[in-house]
Amino acid sequence: MKHVITSYARDESGAVTVDWVVLTAAIVALAVALVLTLTNGSVGVSAGVEAFLSSWSF
């Protein structure tokens, strides 16, 4: 029984999976933050362009 517990405690095969899950979650969070930032920025720019173009009379 002691051999089974020692073997289980030394087994690190799942540690790599946890690392990949954390790394993937961080990349997804950064991608979502980037998309939200770009979306908000582009909405502001397009509103400014719309206001500028609407102020001109053709």
PDB file of N, CA, C and O in Angstrom:
ATOM      1  N   MET A   1       0.823  -1.185   0.000  1.00  0.00           N
ATOM      2  CA  MET A   1       0.000   0.000   0.000  1.00  0.00           C
ATOM      3  C   MET A   1       0.872   1.256   0.000  1.00  0.00           C
ATOM      4  O   MET A   1       0.559   2.243  -0.666  1.00  0.00           O
ATOM      5  N   LYS A   2       1.964   1.204   0.753  1.00  0.00           N
ATOM      6  CA  LYS A   2       2.865   2.350   0.790  1.00  0.00           C
ATOM      7  C   LYS A   2       3.438   2.631  -0.595  1.00  0.00           C
ATOM      8  O   LYS A   2       3.624   3.792  -0.957  1.00  0.00           O
ATOM      9  N   HIS A   3       3.718   1.602  -1.363  1.00  0.00           N
ATOM     10  CA  HIS A   3       4.257   1.765  -2.720  1.00  0.00           C
ATOM     11  C   HIS A   3       3.252   2.482  -3.623  1.00  0.00           C
ATOM     12  O   HIS A   3       3.645   3.313  -4.442  1.00  0.00           O
ATOM     13  N   VAL A   4       1.982   2.175  -3.485  1.00  0.00           N
ATOM     14  CA  VAL A   4       0.938   2.803  -4.304  1.00  0.00           C
ATOM     15  C   VAL A   4       0.828   4.288  -3.977  1.00  0.00           C
ATOM     16  O   VAL A   4       0.721   5.115  -4.883  1.00  0.00           O
ATOM     17  N   ILE A   5       0.854   4.627  -2.717  1.00  0.00           N
ATOM     18  CA  ILE A   5       0.748   6.030  -2.292  1.00  0.00           C
ATOM     19  C   ILE A   5       1.980   6.812  -2.740  1.00  0.00           C
ATOM     20  O   ILE A   5       1.860   7.937  -3.224  1.00  0.00           O
ATOM     21  N   THR A   6       3.148   6.227  -2.583  1.00  0.00           N
ATOM     22  CA  THR A   6       4.383   6.894  -3.010  1.00  0.00           C
ATOM     23  C   THR A   6       4.394   7.082  -4.517  1.00  0.00           C
ATOM     24  O   THR A   6       4.798   8.137  -5.006  1.00  0.00           O
ATOM     25  N   SER A   7       3.959   6.082  -5.253  1.00  0.00           N
ATOM     26  CA  SER A   7       3.910   6.178  -6.703  1.00  0.00           C
ATOM     27  C   SER A   7       2.924   7.256  -7.149  1.00  0.00           C
ATOM     28  O   SER A   7       3.199   8.007  -8.086  1.00  0.00           O
ATOM     29  N   TYR A   8       1.791   7.327  -6.484  1.00  0.00           N
ATOM     30  CA  TYR A   8       0.784   8.344  -6.813  1.00  0.00           C
ATOM     31  C   TYR A   8       1.296   9.755  -6.499  1.00  0.00           C
ATOM     32  O   TYR A   8       1.040  10.686  -7.262  1.00  0.00           O
ATOM     33  N   ALA A   9       1.997   9.915  -5.415  1.00  0.00           N
ATOM     34  CA  ALA A   9       2.515  11.222  -5.015  1.00  0.00           C
ATOM     35  C   ALA A   9       3.610  11.706  -5.961  1.00  0.00           C
ATOM     36  O   ALA A   9       3.756  12.910  -6.171  1.00  0.00           O
ATOM     37  N   ARG A  10       4.369  10.793  -6.526  1.00  0.00           N
ATOM     38  CA  ARG A  10       5.463  11.174  -7.421  1.00  0.00           C
ATOM     39  C   ARG A  10       5.018  11.326  -8.872  1.00  0.00           C
ATOM     40  O   ARG A  10       5.774  11.854  -9.687  1.00  0.00           O
ATOM     41  N   ASP A  11       3.827  10.883  -9.210  1.00  0.00           N
ATOM     42  CA  ASP A  11       3.338  10.955 -10.582  1.00  0.00           C
ATOM     43  C   ASP A  11       3.012  12.412 -10.923  1.00  0.00           C
ATOM     44  O   ASP A  11       2.181  13.033 -10.262  1.00  0.00           O
ATOM     45  N   GLU A  12       3.661  12.951 -11.944  1.00  0.00           N
ATOM     46  CA  GLU A  12       3.474  14.335 -12.340  1.00  0.00           C
ATOM     47  C   GLU A  12       2.857  14.460 -13.730  1.00  0.00           C
ATOM     48  O   GLU A  12       2.981  15.510 -14.360  1.00  0.00           O
ATOM     49  N   SER A  13       2.213  13.440 -14.207  1.00  0.00           N
ATOM     50  CA  SER A  13       1.672  13.476 -15.566  1.00  0.00           C
ATOM     51  C   SER A  13       0.544  14.490 -15.703  1.00  0.00           C
ATOM     52  O   SER A  13       0.368  15.055 -16.783  1.00  0.00           O
ATOM     53  N   GLY A  14      -0.217  14.738 -14.660  1.00  0.00           N
ATOM     54  CA  GLY A  14      -1.302  15.706 -14.729  1.00  0.00           C
ATOM     55  C   GLY A  14      -0.834  17.146 -14.570  1.00  0.00           C
ATOM     56  O   GLY A  14      -1.572  18.074 -14.899  1.00  0.00           O
ATOM     57  N   ALA A  15       0.379  17.343 -14.070  1.00  0.00           N
ATOM     58  CA  ALA A  15       0.890  18.691 -13.838  1.00  0.00           C
ATOM     59  C   ALA A  15       1.053  19.441 -15.153  1.00  0.00           C
ATOM     60  O   ALA A  15       0.811  20.646 -15.209  1.00  0.00           O
ATOM     61  N   VAL A  16       1.453  18.755 -16.198  1.00  0.00           N
ATOM     62  CA  VAL A  16       1.621  19.386 -17.501  1.00  0.00           C
ATOM     63  C   VAL A  16       0.266  19.820 -18.044  1.00  0.00           C
ATOM     64  O   VAL A  16       0.152  20.882 -18.657  1.00  0.00           O
ATOM     65  N   THR A  17      -0.743  19.018 -17.826  1.00  0.00           N
ATOM     66  CA  THR A  17      -2.088  19.373 -18.271  1.00  0.00           C
ATOM     67  C   THR A  17      -2.584  20.630 -17.573  1.00  0.00           C
ATOM     68  O   THR A  17      -3.188  21.497 -18.205  1.00  0.00           O
ATOM     69  N   VAL A  18      -2.337  20.732 -16.293  1.00  0.00           N
ATOM     70  CA  VAL A  18      -2.741  21.924 -15.548  1.00  0.00           C
ATOM     71  C   VAL A  18      -2.018  23.151 -16.088  1.00  0.00           C
ATOM     72  O   VAL A  18      -2.624  24.213 -16.228  1.00  0.00           O
ATOM     73  N   ASP A  19      -0.739  23.020 -16.391  1.00  0.00           N
ATOM     74  CA  ASP A  19       0.022  24.136 -16.955  1.00  0.00           C
ATOM     75  C   ASP A  19      -0.584  24.590 -18.279  1.00  0.00           C
ATOM     76  O   ASP A  19      -0.740  25.788 -18.512  1.00  0.00           O
ATOM     77  N   TRP A  20      -0.923  23.647 -19.140  1.00  0.00           N
ATOM     78  CA  TRP A  20      -1.498  23.998 -20.438  1.00  0.00           C
ATOM     79  C   TRP A  20      -2.872  24.644 -20.293  1.00  0.00           C
ATOM     80  O   TRP A  20      -3.211  25.560 -21.042  1.00  0.00           O
ATOM     81  N   VAL A  21      -3.656  24.176 -19.342  1.00  0.00           N
ATOM     82  CA  VAL A  21      -4.982  24.763 -19.120  1.00  0.00           C
ATOM     83  C   VAL A  21      -4.845  26.204 -18.641  1.00  0.00           C
ATOM     84  O   VAL A  21      -5.564  27.083 -19.116  1.00  0.00           O
ATOM     85  N   VAL A  22      -3.941  26.452 -17.718  1.00  0.00           N
ATOM     86  CA  VAL A  22      -3.729  27.811 -17.212  1.00  0.00           C
ATOM     87  C   VAL A  22      -3.192  28.712 -18.323  1.00  0.00           C
ATOM     88  O   VAL A  22      -3.645  29.848 -18.465  1.00  0.00           O
ATOM     89  N   LEU A  23      -2.247  28.232 -19.103  1.00  0.00           N
ATOM     90  CA  LEU A  23      -1.691  29.006 -20.208  1.00  0.00           C
ATOM     91  C   LEU A  23      -2.753  29.317 -21.247  1.00  0.00           C
ATOM     92  O   LEU A  23      -2.822  30.445 -21.735  1.00  0.00           O
ATOM     93  N   THR A  24      -3.574  28.351 -21.591  1.00  0.00           N
ATOM     94  CA  THR A  24      -4.637  28.564 -22.573  1.00  0.00           C
ATOM     95  C   THR A  24      -5.674  29.555 -22.049  1.00  0.00           C
ATOM     96  O   THR A  24      -6.151  30.403 -22.803  1.00  0.00           O
ATOM     97  N   ALA A  25      -6.023  29.459 -20.786  1.00  0.00           N
ATOM     98  CA  ALA A  25      -6.980  30.399 -20.197  1.00  0.00           C
ATOM     99  C   ALA A  25      -6.427  31.821 -20.216  1.00  0.00           C
ATOM    100  O   ALA A  25      -7.172  32.768 -20.468  1.00  0.00           O
ATOM    101  N   ALA A  26      -5.144  31.981 -19.957  1.00  0.00           N
ATOM    102  CA  ALA A  26      -4.529  33.311 -19.993  1.00  0.00           C
ATOM    103  C   ALA A  26      -4.535  33.874 -21.411  1.00  0.00           C
ATOM    104  O   ALA A  26      -4.800  35.062 -21.598  1.00  0.00           O
ATOM    105  N   ILE A  27      -4.250  33.050 -22.401  1.00  0.00           N
ATOM    106  CA  ILE A  27      -4.258  33.505 -23.792  1.00  0.00           C
ATOM    107  C   ILE A  27      -5.670  33.891 -24.219  1.00  0.00           C
ATOM    108  O   ILE A  27      -5.855  34.902 -24.896  1.00  0.00           O
ATOM    109  N   VAL A  28      -6.651  33.110 -23.840  1.00  0.00           N
ATOM    110  CA  VAL A  28      -8.039  33.433 -24.189  1.00  0.00           C
ATOM    111  C   VAL A  28      -8.469  34.736 -23.514  1.00  0.00           C
ATOM    112  O   VAL A  28      -9.139  35.560 -24.136  1.00  0.00           O
ATOM    113  N   ALA A  29      -8.093  34.929 -22.259  1.00  0.00           N
ATOM    114  CA  ALA A  29      -8.445  36.165 -21.555  1.00  0.00           C
ATOM    115  C   ALA A  29      -7.797  37.376 -22.216  1.00  0.00           C
ATOM    116  O   ALA A  29      -8.434  38.422 -22.345  1.00  0.00           O
ATOM    117  N   LEU A  30      -6.554  37.252 -22.633  1.00  0.00           N
ATOM    118  CA  LEU A  30      -5.888  38.348 -23.335  1.00  0.00           C
ATOM    119  C   LEU A  30      -6.538  38.628 -24.684  1.00  0.00           C
ATOM    120  O   LEU A  30      -6.668  39.785 -25.083  1.00  0.00           O
ATOM    121  N   ALA A  31      -6.942  37.585 -25.381  1.00  0.00           N
ATOM    122  CA  ALA A  31      -7.605  37.769 -26.679  1.00  0.00           C
ATOM    123  C   ALA A  31      -8.945  38.476 -26.506  1.00  0.00           C
ATOM    124  O   ALA A  31      -9.285  39.357 -27.295  1.00  0.00           O
ATOM    125  N   VAL A  32      -9.699  38.103 -25.493  1.00  0.00           N
ATOM    126  CA  VAL A  32     -10.987  38.758 -25.238  1.00  0.00           C
ATOM    127  C   VAL A  32     -10.777  40.223 -24.881  1.00  0.00           C
ATOM    128  O   VAL A  32     -11.510  41.091 -25.356  1.00  0.00           O
ATOM    129  N   ALA A  33      -9.782  40.502 -24.050  1.00  0.00           N
ATOM    130  CA  ALA A  33      -9.485  41.889 -23.680  1.00  0.00           C
ATOM    131  C   ALA A  33      -9.068  42.696 -24.904  1.00  0.00           C
ATOM    132  O   ALA A  33      -9.461  43.854 -25.043  1.00  0.00           O
ATOM    133  N   LEU A  34      -8.288  42.107 -25.779  1.00  0.00           N
ATOM    134  CA  LEU A  34      -7.854  42.786 -26.999  1.00  0.00           C
ATOM    135  C   LEU A  34      -9.032  43.081 -27.911  1.00  0.00           C
ATOM    136  O   LEU A  34      -9.137  44.185 -28.445  1.00  0.00           O
ATOM    137  N   VAL A  35      -9.911  42.123 -28.096  1.00  0.00           N
ATOM    138  CA  VAL A  35     -11.078  42.331 -28.955  1.00  0.00           C
ATOM    139  C   VAL A  35     -11.985  43.411 -28.383  1.00  0.00           C
ATOM    140  O   VAL A  35     -12.478  44.257 -29.128  1.00  0.00           O
ATOM    141  N   LEU A  36     -12.212  43.396 -27.087  1.00  0.00           N
ATOM    142  CA  LEU A  36     -13.054  44.424 -26.470  1.00  0.00           C
ATOM    143  C   LEU A  36     -12.422  45.804 -26.602  1.00  0.00           C
ATOM    144  O   LEU A  36     -13.125  46.782 -26.856  1.00  0.00           O
ATOM    145  N   THR A  37     -11.130  45.897 -26.435  1.00  0.00           N
ATOM    146  CA  THR A  37     -10.435  47.178 -26.564  1.00  0.00           C
ATOM    147  C   THR A  37     -10.520  47.695 -27.996  1.00  0.00           C
ATOM    148  O   THR A  37     -10.806  48.871 -28.221  1.00  0.00           O
ATOM    149  N   LEU A  38     -10.274  46.825 -28.950  1.00  0.00           N
ATOM    150  CA  LEU A  38     -10.337  47.238 -30.350  1.00  0.00           C
ATOM    151  C   LEU A  38     -11.752  47.604 -30.772  1.00  0.00           C
ATOM    152  O   LEU A  38     -11.942  48.529 -31.562  1.00  0.00           O
ATOM    153  N   THR A  39     -12.737  46.897 -30.260  1.00  0.00           N
ATOM    154  CA  THR A  39     -14.129  47.192 -30.588  1.00  0.00           C
ATOM    155  C   THR A  39     -14.521  48.561 -30.059  1.00  0.00           C
ATOM    156  O   THR A  39     -15.113  49.364 -30.780  1.00  0.00           O
ATOM    157  N   ASN A  40     -14.193  48.826 -28.804  1.00  0.00           N
ATOM    158  CA  ASN A  40     -14.522  50.126 -28.225  1.00  0.00           C
ATOM    159  C   ASN A  40     -13.790  51.249 -28.941  1.00  0.00           C
ATOM    160  O   ASN A  40     -14.367  52.314 -29.156  1.00  0.00           O
ATOM    161  N   GLY A  41     -12.548  51.039 -29.310  1.00  0.00           N
ATOM    162  CA  GLY A  41     -11.782  52.051 -30.015  1.00  0.00           C
ATOM    163  C   GLY A  41     -12.335  52.320 -31.403  1.00  0.00           C
ATOM    164  O   GLY A  41     -12.404  53.471 -31.835  1.00  0.00           O
ATOM    165  N   SER A  42     -12.725  51.273 -32.099  1.00  0.00           N
ATOM    166  CA  SER A  42     -13.237  51.466 -33.454  1.00  0.00           C
ATOM    167  C   SER A  42     -14.610  52.130 -33.448  1.00  0.00           C
ATOM    168  O   SER A  42     -14.939  52.871 -34.374  1.00  0.00           O
ATOM    169  N   VAL A  43     -15.409  51.879 -32.428  1.00  0.00           N
ATOM    170  CA  VAL A  43     -16.706  52.550 -32.322  1.00  0.00           C
ATOM    171  C   VAL A  43     -16.491  54.045 -32.105  1.00  0.00           C
ATOM    172  O   VAL A  43     -17.196  54.862 -32.697  1.00  0.00           O
ATOM    173  N   GLY A  44     -15.539  54.403 -31.278  1.00  0.00           N
ATOM    174  CA  GLY A  44     -15.232  55.809 -31.037  1.00  0.00           C
ATOM    175  C   GLY A  44     -14.701  56.501 -32.281  1.00  0.00           C
ATOM    176  O   GLY A  44     -15.090  57.631 -32.575  1.00  0.00           O
ATOM    177  N   VAL A  45     -13.833  55.847 -33.002  1.00  0.00           N
ATOM    178  CA  VAL A  45     -13.276  56.425 -34.230  1.00  0.00           C
ATOM    179  C   VAL A  45     -14.360  56.580 -35.284  1.00  0.00           C
ATOM    180  O   VAL A  45     -14.432  57.610 -35.955  1.00  0.00           O
ATOM    181  N   SER A  46     -15.197  55.574 -35.436  1.00  0.00           N
ATOM    182  CA  SER A  46     -16.249  55.668 -36.455  1.00  0.00           C
ATOM    183  C   SER A  46     -17.261  56.753 -36.103  1.00  0.00           C
ATOM    184  O   SER A  46     -17.804  57.394 -37.003  1.00  0.00           O
ATOM    185  N   ALA A  47     -17.525  56.970 -34.835  1.00  0.00           N
ATOM    186  CA  ALA A  47     -18.429  58.054 -34.435  1.00  0.00           C
ATOM    187  C   ALA A  47     -17.802  59.407 -34.750  1.00  0.00           C
ATOM    188  O   ALA A  47     -18.495  60.330 -35.178  1.00  0.00           O
ATOM    189  N   GLY A  48     -16.500  59.524 -34.543  1.00  0.00           N
ATOM    190  CA  GLY A  48     -15.812  60.764 -34.883  1.00  0.00           C
ATOM    191  C   GLY A  48     -15.808  61.028 -36.372  1.00  0.00           C
ATOM    192  O   GLY A  48     -16.005  62.165 -36.801  1.00  0.00           O
ATOM    193  N   VAL A  49     -15.586  59.997 -37.164  1.00  0.00           N
ATOM    194  CA  VAL A  49     -15.615  60.137 -38.625  1.00  0.00           C
ATOM    195  C   VAL A  49     -17.018  60.506 -39.090  1.00  0.00           C
ATOM    196  O   VAL A  49     -17.186  61.355 -39.966  1.00  0.00           O
ATOM    197  N   GLU A  50     -18.013  59.873 -38.509  1.00  0.00           N
ATOM    198  CA  GLU A  50     -19.398  60.189 -38.875  1.00  0.00           C
ATOM    199  C   GLU A  50     -19.726  61.649 -38.555  1.00  0.00           C
ATOM    200  O   GLU A  50     -20.354  62.331 -39.364  1.00  0.00           O
ATOM    201  N   ALA A  51     -19.314  62.125 -37.401  1.00  0.00           N
ATOM    202  CA  ALA A  51     -19.583  63.519 -37.021  1.00  0.00           C
ATOM    203  C   ALA A  51     -18.840  64.473 -37.948  1.00  0.00           C
ATOM    204  O   ALA A  51     -19.384  65.507 -38.335  1.00  0.00           O
ATOM    205  N   PHE A  52     -17.618  64.141 -38.305  1.00  0.00           N
ATOM    206  CA  PHE A  52     -16.837  64.990 -39.197  1.00  0.00           C
ATOM    207  C   PHE A  52     -17.466  65.048 -40.585  1.00  0.00           C
ATOM    208  O   PHE A  52     -17.576  66.124 -41.172  1.00  0.00           O
ATOM    209  N   LEU A  53     -17.876  63.905 -41.108  1.00  0.00           N
ATOM    210  CA  LEU A  53     -18.448  63.878 -42.441  1.00  0.00           C
ATOM    211  C   LEU A  53     -19.839  64.518 -42.482  1.00  0.00           C
ATOM    212  O   LEU A  53     -20.209  65.137 -43.480  1.00  0.00           O
ATOM    213  N   SER A  54     -20.604  64.372 -41.406  1.00  0.00           N
ATOM    214  CA  SER A  54     -21.929  64.972 -41.382  1.00  0.00           C
ATOM    215  C   SER A  54     -21.864  66.499 -41.256  1.00  0.00           C
ATOM    216  O   SER A  54     -22.816  67.196 -41.606  1.00  0.00           O
ATOM    217  N   SER A  55     -20.740  67.010 -40.757  1.00  0.00           N
ATOM    218  CA  SER A  55     -20.622  68.467 -40.631  1.00  0.00           C
ATOM    219  C   SER A  55     -20.301  69.119 -41.982  1.00  0.00           C
ATOM    220  O   SER A  55     -20.484  70.327 -42.136  1.00  0.00           O
ATOM    221  N   TRP A  56     -19.843  68.366 -42.926  1.00  0.00           N
ATOM    222  CA  TRP A  56     -19.582  68.903 -44.260  1.00  0.00           C
ATOM    223  C   TRP A  56     -20.876  68.930 -45.064  1.00  0.00           C
ATOM    224  O   TRP A  56     -21.736  68.062 -44.913  1.00  0.00           O
ATOM    225  N   SER A  57     -20.994  69.911 -45.897  1.00  0.00           N
ATOM    226  CA  SER A  57     -22.162  69.945 -46.809  1.00  0.00           C
ATOM    227  C   SER A  57     -21.646  69.781 -48.227  1.00  0.00           C
ATOM    228  O   SER A  57     -20.802  70.549 -48.689  1.00  0.00           O
ATOM    229  N   PHE A  58     -22.150  68.795 -48.895  1.00  0.00           N
ATOM    230  CA  PHE A  58     -21.713  68.511 -50.260  1.00  0.00           C
ATOM    231  C   PHE A  58     -22.620  69.166 -51.248  1.00  0.00           C
ATOM    232  O   PHE A  58     -22.412  69.040 -52.455  1.00  0.00           O
TER     233      PHE A  58
END
